């Protein structure tokens, strides 16, 4: 009896050791699972659902539309965003505008096209199905510039499933080390014994539905979906299988990734020191503009979008341009969308409107010798995020052709839909020459809480987030030449509530108010600001003070973070002494 017990114990120990070995030896584990399936499970072959799979960089796109399954020789333009293409399709006119890697393709409703503004003889087929825009793969594979995308369409033997790959995205072919199966979906694979280190007897005895098998002789395309799961094309069928093959499983890589879509344009040589010139009813008397030491760019607010057809109002001043040239200043004309989201939506949706606006901007620059454009489009619907990027790309293409510098003003991240999330900063950072971050209005004019316009810790953290997605040498930091006087009163409408209002004032007015009230500013190290408060007529008034000390502390972030420079809102608000201090912080 004792011998039998010893034998049983020995067998148990051997089995435990074997299970432990198999658990830690992936090769053996996979072989065991396949062997169990092959010898004990009933295998049923099922068909895939008709679909087209596009292998992006970070995800698989599945398009099951009947049109594309039947005609897989088309590319959904949404897929090309994976390689940083931008596009807009004008539904009303049937015009497609597409830009990739510095190449501009425009296709009209008849298939006639221009490539980089030159008419081409080839017709380009564009189709609209279920609000999705498709372009013929042949066009992308033959048109100069776009041919580097390299579209490949691989079909299953029954022509019901297709995989689309791009040369612009580098994939890896893998060799199969172990026999296995392809299943119809991720869920089916997860629920099968193939993905379980210790399959139960009930799992093994269950019928296994597969779309195909994988043999060790296969060269496959394997796309990692999850840590243990891959979408696989084995040359005849598409399905989901184990992500365990020879060769590395590095993620796919965008072959043409770059910091700049237009790298040939000459960069601004020195750190940028820009000051905005707010022009409302009339331009300033240039004889009254003081010397601004260190400033090398001025940006007057001369242009505003007027209609969705691209018409503008402009206040260009020849006298101001003469003054800027005499003082060796570049002039970057600021253009705004009037902060009107409905106007902007209609404008961005119109190919003719965008073209009209861009043509006028370029004409102004060439006619008056204006060096650059500073685009200040704000309050934009989140749904227009992508076509905003495309409009900026169209403008950048023209600016690149004529040597016009293009900068764009954007807010910090993490704000509201219309004022922050509407900007694709990563893509815009590749398009424009410089991205100006408006690191002010931390507590905006209508904020329900009193607070600083631009505290140091907020500015630094905001810029740190930006330079994770935009190269720091293309980032310009915004600085305020103003602050706000906050007034707090007990609310007569809600219990235990404070009503807050504010008024923006410049540095000179701020300093005069502090002197008038005989206030003693208190320094806050974390905020990098001085603070004063006083009570008047039963109201509490609060000011977070901006001066040469606070602005210089923020300006030091230019060197610390490797930024391109600073942009200050606005001339006329400043204490003239601030210029020397700021120059000292940013100069090379």
DOZA-676652 format. One record per residue (C-alpha): residue in one letter; x, y, z. Coordinates in Angstrom, 3 decimals, decimal comma. Example, Ala and Ser with C-alpha at 12.3 -4.5 7.8 and 13.67 -1.06 7.14 Angstrom:
BEGIN
r:px:py:pz
A:12,300:-4,500:7,800
S:13,670:-1,060:7,140
# end
This chain:
BEGIN
r:px:py:pz
X:0,000:0,000:0,000
X:2,821:2,329:0,924
X:4,443:1,653:-2,461
X:1,244:2,616:-4,265
X:1,010:5,836:-2,241
X:4,631:6,664:-3,050
X:4,008:6,026:-6,742
X:0,934:8,279:-6,698
X:2,858:11,015:-4,861
X:5,664:10,665:-7,390
X:3,274:10,995:-10,304
X:1,656:14,063:-8,727
X:5,065:15,678:-8,167
X:6,075:14,953:-11,755
X:2,802:16,442:-13,054
X:3,249:19,534:-10,883
X:6,802:19,972:-12,114
X:5,647:19,460:-15,688
X:2,826:22,001:-15,286
X:5,237:24,501:-13,740
X:7,678:23,982:-16,607
X:4,943:24,419:-19,193
X:3,629:27,526:-17,410
X:6,985:29,249:-17,701
X:7,858:27,871:-21,125
X:5,648:29,702:-23,601
X:6,649:27,492:-26,510
X:5,634:24,311:-24,718
X:2,452:25,909:-23,428
X:1,313:26,912:-26,921
X:2,180:23,484:-28,314
X:0,198:21,815:-25,537
X:-2,859:23,944:-26,110
X:-2,795:23,292:-29,866
X:-2,230:19,545:-29,294
X:-5,223:19,394:-26,938
X:-7,398:21,192:-29,485
X:-6,199:19,050:-32,371
X:-6,772:15,727:-30,586
X:-9,738:16,336:-28,293
X:-11,774:19,237:-29,651
X:-14,242:19,162:-32,485
X:-13,060:21,806:-34,928
X:-15,644:23,660:-36,986
X:-14,745:25,982:-39,839
X:-16,795:29,199:-39,980
X:-16,704:32,178:-42,290
X:-15,639:35,701:-41,404
X:-18,070:38,567:-41,563
X:-17,323:40,639:-44,699
X:-15,130:43,607:-43,742
X:-12,051:45,627:-44,592
X:-9,330:45,916:-41,946
X:-6,941:48,851:-42,066
X:-3,802:48,450:-39,991
X:-3,029:51,821:-38,431
X:-0,162:52,692:-36,126
X:-1,978:52,220:-32,848
X:-5,237:50,559:-33,809
X:-7,088:48,459:-36,356
X:-9,887:50,196:-38,272
X:-12,756:48,000:-39,446
X:-15,029:49,178:-42,254
X:-17,875:46,736:-42,963
X:-19,676:48,826:-45,581
X:-20,974:46,754:-48,504
X:-19,447:49,213:-50,969
X:-15,898:48,837:-49,686
X:-16,081:45,052:-49,262
X:-17,204:44,779:-52,884
X:-14,671:47,374:-54,093
X:-11,710:47,208:-51,716
X:-9,577:49,325:-54,048
X:-10,608:52,486:-52,184
X:-9,136:54,109:-49,091
X:-11,211:55,699:-46,346
X:-9,662:59,140:-45,822
X:-10,133:58,830:-42,059
X:-7,440:56,142:-42,179
X:-4,899:58,609:-43,584
X:-5,066:60,660:-40,392
X:-2,877:57,876:-38,992
X:-0,066:59,253:-41,160
X:-0,879:62,893:-40,376
X:-2,821:63,643:-43,552
X:-5,438:66,387:-43,291
X:-8,445:66,761:-45,552
X:-11,810:68,429:-46,002
X:-14,623:67,478:-48,333
X:-16,958:70,304:-49,342
X:-20,278:68,465:-49,489
X:-22,108:71,311:-51,224
X:-19,617:71,512:-54,103
X:-18,208:67,981:-54,160
X:-14,632:69,230:-53,791
X:-11,953:67,296:-51,901
X:-8,839:68,996:-50,527
X:-6,157:66,627:-49,203
X:-2,663:67,381:-47,890
X:0,011:64,859:-46,965
X:3,739:65,351:-46,482
X:3,677:68,820:-48,042
X:1,667:67,735:-51,104
X:-1,701:69,380:-51,861
X:-4,314:67,531:-53,921
X:-7,623:69,162:-54,890
X:-10,267:67,103:-56,713
X:-13,485:68,595:-58,084
X:-16,849:66,886:-58,451
X:-15,921:65,631:-61,956
X:-12,698:63,961:-60,836
X:-10,487:66,657:-62,359
X:-7,606:67,457:-60,061
X:-4,722:69,751:-59,319
X:-1,564:68,569:-57,600
X:0,350:71,314:-55,787
X:-1,844:73,823:-57,710
X:-0,854:72,356:-61,103
X:-3,564:70,729:-63,230
X:-2,988:67,023:-63,874
X:-4,370:64,839:-66,666
X:-5,268:61,889:-64,441
X:-8,819:61,683:-63,173
X:-9,148:60,945:-59,451
X:-12,177:59,033:-58,238
X:-13,696:60,151:-54,928
X:-16,771:58,490:-53,448
X:-19,015:59,419:-50,541
X:-20,745:56,551:-48,739
X:-22,529:56,800:-45,378
X:-20,852:60,153:-44,642
X:-17,430:58,588:-45,205
X:-15,082:59,877:-47,914
X:-13,136:57,383:-50,037
X:-10,407:57,948:-52,622
X:-9,191:55,475:-55,222
X:-6,084:53,646:-54,010
X:-4,703:53,847:-57,544
X:-4,530:57,642:-57,288
X:-2,577:57,502:-54,062
X:-0,206:54,945:-55,586
X:0,489:56,896:-58,778
X:0,362:60,627:-57,994
X:3,785:62,130:-57,314
X:4,365:62,665:-53,596
X:1,335:60,658:-52,560
X:2,866:57,531:-54,092
X:5,114:57,321:-51,030
X:2,041:56,326:-49,004
X:2,095:52,964:-50,802
X:-1,379:51,414:-50,464
X:-1,553:47,601:-50,475
X:-4,790:45,609:-50,402
X:-4,637:41,923:-49,447
X:-7,748:39,781:-49,832
X:-8,840:36,480:-48,381
X:-9,435:33,569:-50,737
X:-13,193:34,113:-50,610
X:-12,748:37,881:-51,208
X:-15,004:38,667:-48,262
X:-12,310:40,116:-46,019
X:-9,462:42,422:-46,930
X:-6,475:43,967:-45,173
X:-5,172:47,408:-46,165
X:-1,585:48,303:-45,331
X:0,561:51,328:-46,152
X:4,249:51,583:-46,968
X:4,181:54,796:-44,951
X:3,568:52,634:-41,887
X:6,287:50,065:-41,339
X:5,024:46,635:-40,321
X:6,881:43,414:-39,664
X:6,391:40,118:-41,426
X:6,642:37,292:-38,903
X:7,397:33,611:-39,165
X:5,157:31,094:-37,427
X:6,880:28,992:-34,798
X:3,891:26,950:-33,677
X:0,762:25,648:-35,281
X:-2,374:27,356:-34,097
X:-5,791:28,560:-35,200
X:-7,367:31,798:-36,357
X:-10,705:32,735:-34,813
X:-13,409:35,073:-35,975
X:-13,178:37,649:-33,175
X:-11,181:38,707:-30,141
X:-13,968:37,570:-27,832
X:-14,051:34,071:-29,305
X:-10,299:33,744:-28,867
X:-10,481:34,976:-25,263
X:-13,171:32,438:-24,436
X:-11,331:29,513:-26,031
X:-8,856:27,205:-24,315
X:-6,174:28,478:-26,722
X:-5,683:31,533:-24,525
X:-5,787:29,730:-21,172
X:-2,570:28,581:-19,508
X:-4,498:25,847:-17,664
X:-7,472:24,817:-19,821
X:-10,277:22,930:-18,116
X:-11,511:19,590:-19,406
X:-14,835:21,279:-20,238
X:-12,943:23,833:-22,362
X:-11,155:21,094:-24,245
X:-14,323:19,119:-24,934
X:-16,191:22,157:-26,272
X:-16,465:22,613:-30,020
X:-13,941:25,142:-31,350
X:-15,076:27,353:-34,235
X:-12,171:28,665:-36,312
X:-11,746:30,470:-39,621
X:-8,424:28,824:-40,483
X:-5,272:27,275:-39,102
X:-1,731:28,651:-38,994
X:1,078:26,404:-40,135
X:4,787:26,711:-39,353
X:5,447:27,220:-43,056
X:3,417:30,459:-43,130
X:4,863:33,926:-43,419
X:2,208:36,140:-41,856
X:1,234:39,721:-41,189
X:0,647:39,944:-37,458
X:-0,760:43,088:-35,858
X:-0,783:43,230:-32,081
X:-4,236:44,083:-30,749
X:-3,588:43,198:-27,106
X:-0,647:41,704:-25,238
X:-1,547:38,109:-26,198
X:-3,804:38,693:-29,208
X:-3,000:39,626:-32,796
X:-4,949:40,232:-35,981
X:-3,338:37,881:-38,480
X:-3,331:37,437:-42,242
X:-1,831:34,087:-43,200
X:-1,997:34,582:-46,944
X:-5,517:33,222:-47,380
X:-7,579:34,190:-44,327
X:-7,855:37,001:-41,792
X:-8,521:36,223:-38,145
X:-7,498:36,615:-34,537
X:-4,803:34,421:-33,058
X:-2,099:34,159:-30,407
X:0,494:36,907:-30,504
X:3,427:34,528:-30,169
X:5,685:34,377:-33,195
X:9,316:34,604:-34,095
X:10,829:38,035:-34,758
X:10,173:41,002:-32,518
X:6,716:42,411:-31,935
X:7,702:46,068:-32,121
X:4,797:48,461:-32,677
X:4,209:49,749:-36,187
X:6,042:52,980:-36,996
X:5,122:55,958:-39,182
X:7,948:56,025:-41,694
X:7,723:59,740:-42,507
X:7,250:61,077:-38,980
X:8,711:64,579:-38,628
X:8,474:67,649:-36,435
X:7,687:69,870:-39,391
X:5,562:69,374:-42,515
X:7,419:72,225:-44,243
X:11,053:71,800:-43,152
X:12,651:73,821:-45,944
X:11,423:77,219:-44,741
X:14,074:79,412:-43,139
X:13,635:79,554:-39,357
X:13,606:82,775:-37,341
X:17,246:83,237:-36,385
X:16,978:84,720:-32,876
X:14,629:84,128:-29,932
X:11,258:85,609:-30,846
X:10,218:88,677:-28,838
X:6,772:89,519:-30,184
X:4,404:92,237:-29,042
X:0,819:92,405:-30,239
X:-0,576:95,748:-31,363
X:-4,310:95,945:-30,645
X:-5,918:97,921:-33,477
X:-9,591:98,609:-32,903
X:-11,047:101,672:-34,659
X:-7,747:103,107:-35,941
X:-4,022:102,437:-36,113
X:-1,664:104,006:-33,563
X:0,339:107,153:-34,133
X:3,764:105,596:-34,669
X:5,514:108,746:-33,434
X:4,084:108,013:-29,992
X:5,243:104,386:-29,829
X:8,179:104,189:-27,399
X:11,330:102,193:-28,076
X:10,792:98,560:-27,110
X:14,236:97,125:-26,404
X:14,615:93,562:-27,605
X:11,333:93,340:-29,510
X:11,873:91,915:-33,004
X:8,302:91,141:-34,134
X:5,130:93,224:-33,964
X:1,717:91,749:-34,715
X:-1,063:94,271:-35,377
X:-4,673:93,023:-35,263
X:-5,455:94,053:-38,817
X:-7,622:91,257:-40,269
X:-10,949:89,753:-39,260
X:-13,004:87,100:-41,036
X:-16,239:88,729:-42,171
X:-18,209:86,063:-44,075
X:-18,234:82,303:-44,609
X:-17,256:83,050:-48,208
X:-13,847:84,141:-46,938
X:-14,338:87,908:-47,130
X:-12,304:89,916:-44,633
X:-12,083:93,352:-43,114
X:-8,558:94,735:-42,973
X:-6,889:97,769:-41,423
X:-3,393:97,615:-42,934
X:-1,413:100,789:-42,208
X:1,404:101,792:-44,559
X:2,653:104,232:-41,927
X:2,899:101,431:-39,345
X:4,753:99,202:-41,824
X:7,247:101,977:-42,574
X:7,802:102,433:-38,840
X:8,386:98,703:-38,288
X:10,933:98,518:-41,120
X:12,823:101,553:-39,888
X:13,069:99,882:-36,489
X:14,132:96,507:-37,966
X:10,957:94,790:-36,795
X:9,190:91,996:-38,619
X:5,444:92,470:-39,005
X:3,176:89,442:-38,616
X:-0,385:90,423:-39,482
X:-2,884:89,002:-36,975
X:-6,053:87,473:-38,448
X:-9,016:86,479:-36,301
X:-12,276:84,611:-36,863
X:-14,222:87,175:-34,799
X:-14,512:84,355:-32,221
X:-17,776:83,351:-33,910
X:-18,208:79,534:-33,899
X:-21,115:79,439:-36,391
X:-19,363:81,704:-38,874
X:-16,201:79,666:-38,456
X:-17,990:76,345:-39,023
X:-19,555:77,562:-42,270
X:-16,242:79,047:-43,386
X:-14,185:75,916:-42,641
X:-16,762:73,775:-44,457
X:-16,416:75,810:-47,662
X:-13,482:75,120:-49,983
X:-14,133:78,360:-51,893
X:-14,375:80,348:-48,644
X:-11,065:79,033:-47,329
X:-9,369:79,657:-50,667
X:-10,702:83,217:-50,811
X:-9,414:83,966:-47,310
X:-6,003:82,410:-47,972
X:-5,588:84,197:-51,311
X:-6,368:87,550:-49,674
X:-3,929:86,934:-46,821
X:-1,100:85,986:-49,168
X:-1,881:88,960:-51,424
X:-1,712:91,355:-48,456
X:1,646:89,929:-47,409
X:3,145:90,160:-50,907
X:1,638:93,561:-51,764
X:2,733:95,285:-48,550
X:5,873:93,302:-47,768
X:4,393:91,806:-44,590
X:6,684:89,119:-43,166
X:4,212:86,763:-41,566
X:0,717:85,825:-40,466
X:-0,394:85,276:-36,875
X:-3,601:83,255:-36,903
X:-5,869:83,845:-33,910
X:-8,916:81,618:-34,441
X:-10,747:80,928:-31,179
X:-14,181:79,771:-29,931
X:-14,495:76,903:-32,417
X:-16,810:73,908:-32,233
X:-15,082:70,700:-31,180
X:-16,598:68,955:-34,224
X:-14,544:71,312:-36,430
X:-11,212:70,322:-34,869
X:-9,938:68,340:-37,868
X:-11,072:70,751:-40,575
X:-9,495:73,605:-38,604
X:-6,193:71,739:-38,823
X:-6,728:71,227:-42,553
X:-7,480:74,915:-43,145
X:-4,272:75,842:-41,322
X:-2,441:73,264:-43,450
X:-3,830:74,840:-46,647
X:-2,697:78,269:-45,419
X:0,713:76,885:-44,426
X:1,152:75,343:-47,876
X:0,704:78,756:-49,497
X:2,878:80,486:-46,876
X:5,610:77,967:-47,601
X:5,374:78,697:-51,334
X:5,849:82,434:-50,824
X:8,190:82,485:-47,826
X:5,620:83,902:-45,388
X:6,057:82,956:-41,719
X:2,976:81,366:-40,168
X:2,275:81,321:-36,440
X:-0,904:80,374:-34,631
X:-2,248:81,280:-31,202
X:-3,754:78,474:-29,117
X:-4,865:78,179:-25,526
X:-3,407:75,808:-22,956
X:-4,652:72,225:-22,761
X:-7,434:70,892:-20,532
X:-9,902:73,706:-21,154
X:-13,419:73,719:-22,590
X:-14,464:72,258:-25,947
X:-14,748:75,532:-27,858
X:-11,750:77,276:-26,314
X:-9,234:74,467:-25,871
X:-10,144:70,967:-27,054
X:-10,886:72,304:-30,548
X:-7,124:72,550:-31,208
X:-5,160:69,497:-32,336
X:-1,907:70,915:-31,012
X:0,216:67,951:-32,068
X:-0,816:68,298:-35,720
X:-0,866:72,111:-35,684
X:2,639:72,067:-34,237
X:3,824:70,186:-37,319
X:2,008:72,540:-39,700
X:2,851:76,059:-38,507
X:6,274:77,596:-38,072
X:5,510:78,607:-34,497
X:2,734:77,763:-32,059
X:2,038:80,622:-29,650
X:0,631:79,381:-26,342
X:-1,625:81,917:-24,674
X:-0,407:81,254:-21,145
X:-2,625:83,891:-19,614
X:-6,287:84,164:-18,611
X:-5,730:81,388:-16,105
X:-8,689:83,021:-14,368
X:-10,599:84,638:-17,201
X:-12,706:87,814:-17,196
X:-15,979:86,087:-16,274
X:-14,467:83,540:-13,899
X:-16,726:82,846:-10,897
X:-13,609:82,775:-8,710
X:-10,959:85,454:-8,281
X:-7,456:84,447:-9,256
X:-4,265:85,316:-11,141
X:-4,074:85,952:-14,851
X:-0,848:83,980:-15,172
X:0,710:82,261:-12,150
X:4,192:80,779:-12,587
X:3,324:77,207:-11,562
X:0,310:77,163:-13,903
X:2,344:78,548:-16,808
X:5,158:76,045:-16,296
X:2,871:73,017:-15,997
X:0,873:74,147:-19,056
X:4,009:74,491:-21,158
X:5,337:71,143:-19,964
X:2,187:69,494:-21,326
X:2,525:71,335:-24,635
X:6,145:70,369:-25,313
X:5,256:66,713:-24,913
X:3,340:66,963:-28,212
X:4,965:69,979:-29,917
X:8,751:70,406:-30,317
X:9,873:73,047:-27,824
X:11,818:74,994:-30,476
X:8,491:75,741:-32,201
X:6,717:76,938:-29,032
X:6,351:80,623:-28,121
X:5,130:81,485:-24,627
X:2,436:84,137:-24,177
X:2,916:86,761:-21,468
X:0,348:89,284:-20,157
X:1,113:92,990:-19,899
X:-2,109:93,239:-17,883
X:-3,823:91,946:-14,784
X:-7,335:92,068:-13,356
X:-8,894:93,920:-10,477
X:-11,328:91,462:-8,924
X:-14,323:92,717:-6,958
X:-16,133:90,408:-4,556
X:-19,526:91,131:-2,988
X:-21,941:88,982:-1,047
X:-24,675:87,810:-3,386
X:-28,212:89,099:-2,893
X:-29,555:86,247:-5,037
X:-28,013:83,115:-3,462
X:-27,328:82,298:0,176
X:-23,689:82,145:1,274
X:-22,448:83,015:-2,208
X:-19,989:85,630:-3,408
X:-20,575:87,555:-6,608
X:-17,322:88,104:-8,518
X:-16,630:90,651:-11,255
X:-13,381:91,784:-12,833
X:-11,810:94,572:-14,837
X:-8,614:94,248:-16,893
X:-5,991:96,953:-16,342
X:-2,488:97,503:-17,693
X:0,676:97,565:-15,624
X:0,871:101,358:-15,453
X:-2,717:101,639:-14,205
X:-2,082:98,775:-11,776
X:0,989:100,502:-10,300
X:-0,905:103,794:-9,997
X:-3,748:102,059:-8,144
X:-1,348:100,364:-5,723
X:0,300:103,724:-5,005
X:-3,037:105,509:-4,638
X:-4,296:102,956:-2,091
X:-0,886:102,799:-0,348
X:-0,889:98,997:-0,660
X:2,014:96,743:0,257
X:2,327:93,811:-2,198
X:2,841:90,333:-0,690
X:5,047:87,844:-2,561
X:3,771:84,335:-3,309
X:6,670:82,102:-4,333
X:4,596:79,274:-5,792
X:2,533:81,603:-7,970
X:5,534:83,799:-8,747
X:3,331:86,848:-8,220
X:2,742:89,723:-5,852
X:-0,720:90,080:-4,314
X:-2,617:93,064:-2,902
X:-6,158:93,543:-1,633
X:-8,251:96,309:-0,140
X:-11,826:96,965:0,992
X:-13,834:99,795:-0,464
X:-17,588:100,479:-0,321
X:-18,260:97,091:1,294
X:-16,469:95,283:-1,537
X:-13,244:93,286:-1,409
X:-10,835:94,117:-4,249
X:-8,014:91,718:-5,154
X:-5,102:92,089:-7,569
X:-2,472:89,520:-8,525
X:0,259:91,902:-9,589
X:2,209:91,588:-12,858
X:5,452:93,566:-13,136
X:9,015:93,207:-14,416
X:9,823:90,743:-11,614
X:6,878:88,389:-12,226
X:7,169:88,530:-16,021
X:10,921:87,968:-15,950
X:10,465:84,903:-13,757
X:8,096:83,424:-16,332
X:10,294:84,499:-19,249
X:13,146:82,454:-17,756
X:11,168:79,376:-18,803
X:12,244:80,079:-22,396
X:15,786:78,884:-21,665
X:14,730:76,318:-19,097
X:12,339:74,544:-21,498
X:14,122:75,380:-24,758
X:11,262:77,512:-26,126
X:11,509:79,752:-29,177
X:10,559:82,971:-27,411
X:7,778:85,114:-25,956
X:4,679:86,947:-27,221
X:3,206:89,750:-25,107
X:-0,399:90,992:-25,017
X:-0,390:93,879:-25,572
X:1,581:97,049:-26,307
X:0,189:99,989:-24,337
X:-0,504:97,936:-21,207
X:3,149:97,624:-20,193
X:5,509:99,533:-17,954
X:8,297:100,439:-20,397
X:10,961:99,159:-17,989
X:9,810:95,587:-18,558
X:11,483:95,248:-21,965
X:15,070:95,261:-20,742
X:14,273:92,688:-18,066
X:12,534:90,358:-20,524
X:15,317:90,655:-23,096
X:17,863:89,695:-20,451
X:15,963:86,474:-19,744
X:15,513:85,275:-23,323
X:18,560:86,535:-25,206
X:21,082:83,942:-26,313
# end
